């Protein structure tokens, strides 16, 4: 199997597994799902390191979204 196909298959499997797991646990917060998707994306990208022709705009966008989610959670915990 090609490396890129294995990368996509693993990524889709991890995302499906995390979705089913969180739904089974009764999680309803969208930010938890997005955070797990971002972590799955970066973990799979780190393991397979697919070849890119340009800058990883998807990774940069996901990192910004993840940073915003974490910042909002920290602000909520600190009560600022």
DSSP file (Angstrom, degrees, kcal/mol; ACC not computed):
  #  RESIDUE AA STRUCTURE BP1 BP2  ACC     N-H-->O    O-->H-N    N-H-->O    O-->H-N    TCO  KAPPA ALPHA  PHI   PSI    X-CA   Y-CA   Z-CA
    1    1 A X              0   0    0      0, 0.0     5,-0.0     0, 0.0     0, 0.0   0.000 360.0 360.0 360.0 140.2    0.0    0.0    0.0
    2    2 A X     >  -     0   0    0      1,-0.1     4,-2.2     4,-0.0     5,-0.2  -0.280 360.0-122.2 -64.4 152.0    1.2    3.5   -0.8
    3    3 A X  H  > S+     0   0    0      1,-0.2     4,-2.2     2,-0.2     5,-0.1   0.893 111.0  50.4 -64.7 -40.9    2.4    5.6    2.1
    4    4 A X  H  > S+     0   0    0      2,-0.2     4,-2.4     1,-0.2    -1,-0.2   0.881 110.4  50.0 -66.3 -37.7    0.0    8.4    1.4
    5    5 A X  H  > S+     0   0    0      2,-0.2     4,-2.5     1,-0.2    -1,-0.2   0.903 110.8  49.1 -66.6 -40.1   -2.9    6.0    1.2
    6    6 A X  H  X S+     0   0    0     -4,-2.2     4,-2.5     2,-0.2    -2,-0.2   0.881 110.0  53.0 -64.9 -37.6   -1.9    4.5    4.5
    7    7 A X  H  X S+     0   0    0     -4,-2.2     4,-2.6     2,-0.2    -2,-0.2   0.942 112.0  43.9 -60.2 -49.4   -1.6    8.0    6.0
    8    8 A X  H  X S+     0   0    0     -4,-2.4     4,-2.4     1,-0.2     5,-0.2   0.880 113.7  50.7 -66.1 -38.4   -5.2    8.8    4.9
    9    9 A X  H  X S+     0   0    0     -4,-2.5     4,-2.0     2,-0.2    -1,-0.2   0.910 112.8  45.9 -65.7 -42.6   -6.5    5.5    6.1
   10   10 A X  H  X S+     0   0    0     -4,-2.5     4,-2.6     2,-0.2    -2,-0.2   0.918 113.1  49.9 -66.2 -43.9   -4.9    5.9    9.5
   11   11 A X  H  X S+     0   0    0     -4,-2.6     4,-2.2     1,-0.2    -2,-0.2   0.927 112.5  46.0 -62.3 -45.6   -6.1    9.5    9.9
   12   12 A X  H  X S+     0   0    0     -4,-2.4     4,-2.3     1,-0.2    -1,-0.2   0.877 112.7  51.5 -66.7 -36.0   -9.7    8.6    9.0
   13   13 A X  H  X S+     0   0    0     -4,-2.0     4,-2.6    -5,-0.2    -2,-0.2   0.911 110.2  48.1 -65.3 -42.9   -9.6    5.6   11.3
   14   14 A X  H  X S+     0   0    0     -4,-2.6     4,-2.5     2,-0.2    -2,-0.2   0.899 112.9  48.2 -64.2 -40.7   -8.4    7.7   14.2
   15   15 A X  H  X S+     0   0    0     -4,-2.2     4,-2.1     2,-0.2    -2,-0.2   0.904 113.4  47.0 -67.8 -40.2  -11.0   10.4   13.6
   16   16 A X  H  X S+     0   0    0     -4,-2.3     4,-2.5     2,-0.2     5,-0.2   0.916 113.2  49.4 -65.9 -42.4  -13.8    7.8   13.4
   17   17 A X  H  X S+     0   0    0     -4,-2.6     4,-2.4     1,-0.2    -2,-0.2   0.903 111.9  47.7 -63.8 -42.0  -12.5    6.1   16.5
   18   18 A X  H  X S+     0   0    0     -4,-2.5     4,-2.3     2,-0.2     5,-0.2   0.877 112.2  50.2 -68.5 -35.9  -12.3    9.3   18.5
   19   19 A X  H  X S+     0   0    0     -4,-2.1     4,-2.1     2,-0.2    -2,-0.2   0.940 113.6  44.1 -65.5 -47.1  -15.8   10.3   17.3
   20   20 A X  H  X S+     0   0    0     -4,-2.5     4,-2.3     2,-0.2    -2,-0.2   0.905 114.3  50.8 -65.0 -41.4  -17.4    7.0   18.3
   21   21 A X  H  X S+     0   0    0     -4,-2.4     4,-1.8    -5,-0.2    -2,-0.2   0.933 112.3  45.0 -63.2 -46.8  -15.5    7.0   21.6
   22   22 A X  H  <>S+     0   0    0     -4,-2.3     5,-2.5     1,-0.2     4,-0.4   0.871 113.4  50.4 -68.3 -35.5  -16.6   10.5   22.6
   23   23 A X  H ><5S+     0   0    0     -4,-2.1     3,-0.9    -5,-0.2    -1,-0.2   0.891 109.8  51.0 -67.0 -38.7  -20.2    9.9   21.6
   24   24 A X  H 3<5S+     0   0    0     -4,-2.3    -2,-0.2     1,-0.2    -1,-0.2   0.832 108.5  52.1 -67.1 -32.0  -20.2    6.6   23.6
   25   25 A X  T 3<5S-     0   0    0     -4,-1.8    -1,-0.2    -5,-0.2    -2,-0.2   0.528 117.8-114.8 -81.1  -5.8  -18.9    8.5   26.6
   26   26 A X  T < 5 +     0   0    0     -3,-0.9     2,-0.3    -4,-0.4    -3,-0.2   0.697  55.0 164.4  82.9  20.2  -21.7   11.1   26.2
   27   27 A X      < +     0   0    0     -5,-2.5    -1,-0.2    -6,-0.2    -2,-0.1  -0.547  11.7 171.1 -73.9 131.7  -19.4   14.0   25.4
   28   28 A X        +     0   0    0     -2,-0.3     2,-0.5     5,-0.0    -1,-0.1   0.419  38.9 110.0-121.0  -2.0  -21.4   16.9   23.9
   29   29 A X    >>  -     0   0    0      1,-0.2     4,-1.2     2,-0.0     3,-0.7  -0.657  55.2-153.2 -81.4 124.3  -18.8   19.7   23.8
   30   30 A X  H 3> S+     0   0    0     -2,-0.5     4,-2.4     1,-0.2     5,-0.2   0.840  92.1  62.7 -64.8 -34.0  -17.7   20.6   20.3
   31   31 A X  H 3> S+     0   0    0      1,-0.2     4,-2.1     2,-0.2    -1,-0.2   0.803  99.2  54.9 -65.7 -27.8  -14.3   21.8   21.4
   32   32 A X  H <> S+     0   0    0     -3,-0.7     4,-2.2     2,-0.2    -1,-0.2   0.921 109.5  46.9 -68.6 -43.6  -13.4   18.4   22.7
   33   33 A X  H  X S+     0   0    0     -4,-1.2     4,-2.3     2,-0.2    -2,-0.2   0.930 113.3  48.0 -62.6 -46.1  -14.1   16.8   19.3
   34   34 A X  H  X S+     0   0    0     -4,-2.4     4,-2.4     1,-0.2    -1,-0.2   0.909 110.8  51.8 -63.0 -41.8  -12.2   19.5   17.5
   35   35 A X  H  X S+     0   0    0     -4,-2.1     4,-2.4     1,-0.2    -1,-0.2   0.912 110.3  48.2 -62.2 -42.5   -9.2   19.1   19.9
   36   36 A X  H  X S+     0   0    0     -4,-2.2     4,-2.5     2,-0.2    -1,-0.2   0.884 110.8  51.2 -65.9 -37.6   -9.2   15.4   19.4
   37   37 A X  H  X S+     0   0    0     -4,-2.3     4,-2.4     2,-0.2    -2,-0.2   0.910 110.9  48.5 -64.4 -41.0   -9.3   15.8   15.6
   38   38 A X  H  X S+     0   0    0     -4,-2.4     4,-2.5     2,-0.2     5,-0.2   0.924 112.4  47.9 -65.1 -44.3   -6.4   18.3   15.7
   39   39 A X  H  X S+     0   0    0     -4,-2.4     4,-2.5     1,-0.2     5,-0.2   0.906 111.9  50.4 -63.5 -41.0   -4.3   15.9   17.9
   40   40 A X  H  X S+     0   0    0     -4,-2.5     4,-2.4     2,-0.2     5,-0.2   0.910 110.8  50.0 -62.3 -41.9   -5.1   13.0   15.6
   41   41 A X  H  X S+     0   0    0     -4,-2.4     4,-2.4     1,-0.2    -2,-0.2   0.943 114.4  42.4 -62.3 -48.9   -4.1   15.1   12.6
   42   42 A X  H  X S+     0   0    0     -4,-2.5     4,-2.1     2,-0.2    -2,-0.2   0.870 114.5  50.6 -69.9 -35.9   -0.7   16.1   14.1
   43   43 A X  H  X S+     0   0    0     -4,-2.5     4,-1.9    -5,-0.2    -1,-0.2   0.932 113.9  44.5 -65.8 -44.9    0.1   12.7   15.5
   44   44 A X  H  X S+     0   0    0     -4,-2.4     4,-2.6    -5,-0.2     5,-0.4   0.894 113.6  50.7 -66.9 -39.4   -0.6   11.0   12.2
   45   45 A X  H  X S+     0   0    0     -4,-2.4     4,-2.0    -5,-0.2    -1,-0.2   0.867 110.2  50.3 -66.0 -35.2    1.3   13.7   10.3
   46   46 A X  H  < S+     0   0    0     -4,-2.1    -1,-0.2     2,-0.2    -2,-0.2   0.866 114.0  44.8 -70.0 -35.8    4.3   13.2   12.7
   47   47 A X  H  < S+     0   0    0     -4,-1.9    -2,-0.2    -5,-0.1    -1,-0.2   0.939 128.2  24.9 -74.1 -47.3    4.3    9.5   12.2
   48   48 A X  H  < S-     0   0    0     -4,-2.6    -3,-0.2    -5,-0.2    -2,-0.2   0.714  82.5-159.5 -92.3 -21.8    3.9    9.3    8.4
   49   49 A X     <  -     0   0    0     -4,-2.0    -3,-0.1    -5,-0.4    -4,-0.1   0.913  19.1-150.1  36.2  70.3    5.4   12.8    7.5
   50   50 A X        -     0   0    0     -5,-0.1     2,-0.2     1,-0.1    -1,-0.1  -0.277  19.9 -98.8 -66.3 151.8    3.7   13.0    4.1
   51   51 A X        -     0   0    0      2,-0.0     2,-0.4     1,-0.0    -1,-0.1  -0.506  40.8-163.5 -71.6 135.6    5.4   14.9    1.3
   52   52 A X        -     0   0    0     -2,-0.2     4,-0.1     1,-0.1     3,-0.1  -0.947  21.0-162.6-122.2 142.4    4.0   18.4    0.9
   53   53 A X  S    S+     0   0    0     -2,-0.4     2,-0.2     2,-0.1    -1,-0.1   0.730  80.3  19.5 -91.4 -25.6    4.5   20.7   -2.1
   54   54 A X  S    S-     0   0    0      1,-0.1     2,-0.0     0, 0.0     0, 0.0  -0.704 104.7 -59.0-131.0-177.5    3.5   23.8   -0.2
   55   55 A X        -     0   0    0     -2,-0.2     2,-1.8     1,-0.1     3,-0.2  -0.346  58.0-106.5 -62.8 146.1    3.2   25.1    3.3
   56   56 A X     >  +     0   0    0      1,-0.2     4,-2.1     2,-0.1     5,-0.1  -0.570  47.5 168.3 -79.9  83.6    0.8   23.1    5.5
   57   57 A X  H  > S+     0   0    0     -2,-1.8     4,-2.6     1,-0.2    -1,-0.2   0.866  75.1  54.3 -66.6 -36.8   -2.1   25.6    5.6
   58   58 A X  H  > S+     0   0    0      2,-0.2     4,-2.7     1,-0.2    -1,-0.2   0.926 109.2  47.8 -62.9 -44.8   -4.5   23.0    7.1
   59   59 A X  H  > S+     0   0    0      2,-0.2     4,-2.2     1,-0.2    -2,-0.2   0.899 112.2  49.4 -62.6 -41.1   -2.0   22.3    9.9
   60   60 A X  H  X S+     0   0    0     -4,-2.1     4,-2.0     2,-0.2    -2,-0.2   0.914 112.6  47.4 -64.9 -42.9   -1.5   26.0   10.6
   61   61 A X  H  X S+     0   0    0     -4,-2.6     4,-2.3     2,-0.2    -2,-0.2   0.910 112.5  48.9 -65.0 -42.4   -5.3   26.6   10.7
   62   62 A X  H  X S+     0   0    0     -4,-2.7     4,-2.7     1,-0.2    -1,-0.2   0.878 109.5  52.7 -64.9 -36.9   -5.9   23.7   13.0
   63   63 A X  H  X S+     0   0    0     -4,-2.2     4,-2.4    -5,-0.2    -1,-0.2   0.901 109.3  49.2 -65.1 -40.0   -3.1   24.9   15.3
   64   64 A X  H  X S+     0   0    0     -4,-2.0     4,-2.1     2,-0.2    -2,-0.2   0.926 112.8  47.1 -64.0 -44.6   -4.7   28.3   15.5
   65   65 A X  H  X S+     0   0    0     -4,-2.3     4,-2.3     1,-0.2    -2,-0.2   0.920 112.7  49.4 -63.0 -43.7   -8.1   26.8   16.3
   66   66 A X  H  X S+     0   0    0     -4,-2.7     4,-2.5     1,-0.2    -1,-0.2   0.897 110.2  51.2 -62.1 -41.0   -6.6   24.5   18.9
   67   67 A X  H  X S+     0   0    0     -4,-2.4     4,-2.5     1,-0.2    -1,-0.2   0.886 109.5  50.1 -64.3 -39.2   -4.7   27.4   20.5
   68   68 A X  H  X S+     0   0    0     -4,-2.1     4,-2.5     2,-0.2    -2,-0.2   0.917 110.7  49.5 -64.8 -43.4   -8.0   29.5   20.7
   69   69 A X  H  X S+     0   0    0     -4,-2.3     4,-2.1     2,-0.2    -2,-0.2   0.927 112.9  46.5 -61.9 -45.3   -9.8   26.5   22.3
   70   70 A X  H  X S+     0   0    0     -4,-2.5     4,-2.5     1,-0.2    -2,-0.2   0.914 111.9  51.2 -64.0 -42.5   -7.0   26.1   24.9
   71   71 A X  H  X S+     0   0    0     -4,-2.5     4,-2.4     1,-0.2    -2,-0.2   0.907 110.2  49.1 -62.4 -41.9   -6.9   29.8   25.6
   72   72 A X  H  X S+     0   0    0     -4,-2.5     4,-2.1     2,-0.2    -1,-0.2   0.884 111.6  49.6 -65.6 -37.6  -10.7   30.0   26.2
   73   73 A X  H  X S+     0   0    0     -4,-2.1     4,-2.2     2,-0.2    -2,-0.2   0.911 111.5  48.4 -66.5 -41.7  -10.5   26.9   28.5
   74   74 A X  H  X S+     0   0    0     -4,-2.5     4,-2.6     2,-0.2     5,-0.2   0.912 111.3  50.1 -65.1 -41.6   -7.7   28.5   30.5
   75   75 A X  H  X>S+     0   0    0     -4,-2.4     4,-1.5     1,-0.2     5,-1.3   0.903 110.9  49.9 -62.1 -40.9   -9.5   31.8   30.8
   76   76 A X  H  <5S+     0   0    0     -4,-2.1    -2,-0.2     2,-0.2    -1,-0.2   0.883 112.3  47.4 -65.8 -38.1  -12.6   29.9   32.0
   77   77 A X  H  <5S+     0   0    0     -4,-2.2    -2,-0.2     1,-0.2    -1,-0.2   0.918 114.2  45.6 -68.9 -42.9  -10.6   28.0   34.6
   78   78 A X  H  <5S-     0   0    0     -4,-2.6    -1,-0.2    -5,-0.2    -2,-0.2   0.728 103.3-134.9 -73.6 -21.4   -8.9   31.1   35.9
   79   79 A X  T  <5       0   0    0     -4,-1.5    -3,-0.2    -5,-0.2    -4,-0.1   0.820 360.0 360.0  73.3  31.7  -12.2   33.0   35.9
   80   80 A X      <       0   0    0     -5,-1.3    -4,-0.1     0, 0.0    -1,-0.1   0.452 360.0 360.0 -80.8 360.0  -10.8   36.2   34.3
